[in-house]
Amino acid sequence: MFDAIAPRYDLLNRLMSFGMDRGWRRHVVARALEGRPATILDAGAGTFDLSLEACRSSADAPRIIALDFAGEMLAHGMARVRRAGADVCAVQGDALRLPLASGSVDAIVSAFLPRNLDSLPRAWQGFAQVLRPGGVLVILEMTPVRTPVFRQLFRLYFHRWIPWVGRRISGHGAAYTWLPESVDDFPTAPDLAEQIEAAGFVDVQFRKHGLGAVAVHWARRP
């Protein structure tokens, strides 16, 4: 599915978020760079939005590893890297079976990955394993909207408009039907914070964006 939508993935992200996703990603990268990491893993990198933001935002030029399961996403991401003259290492792999050594990265960033994983507890455990002690995890993800009035408006937008636009621009309606369905069943931001803390992370915090439709969570491995 992600291979199929890769050519229009960036365009649809901008349209669906009305361009706000750029600011959300900058928040993720800024959190990750606070500790001046030497190595950053971009898990579920897609077309490398976070990786490229990290390259632009860091004066220290950390080593960036962009990992994604979908080969076409990686191919589009590497094309963007070449155009930008950036330095990113692309790895095709499973975020639930990270092909990295224990304690080998200083920071993990991820945007819109967790909803697509079979097991969130396994993901948090795997992330903790490859992070060095003191390393940070920063996650950007959709979160169920609970505000009564906005919830109804958001459901109309998310369950009707998004699949319609996604089908016409990408040509793959199933992918953009899956998107709202995956958010409906996803933990709330406080519940997700509890999961991350239960996996052994400390200093777990989150901040909502987009009128509560997305959240950035950050935490530290002790």
Buried (B, 14 or more C-beta within 10 A) or exposed (E): EBBBBBBBBBEBBEBBBEEBBEEBBBBBBBBBBEEEBEBBBBBBBBBBBBBBBBBEEBEEEBBBBBBBBBEBBBBBBBEBBEEBEBEBBBBBBBBBEBEBEEBBBBBBBBBBBBBBBEEBEBBBEBBBBBBBEEBBBBBBBBBBBEEEEEBEEBBEEBBEBBBEBBBEBBEBEBBBBBBBEBBEEBBBBEEBBEBBBEBEBEEBEBEEBBEBBBBBBBBBBE
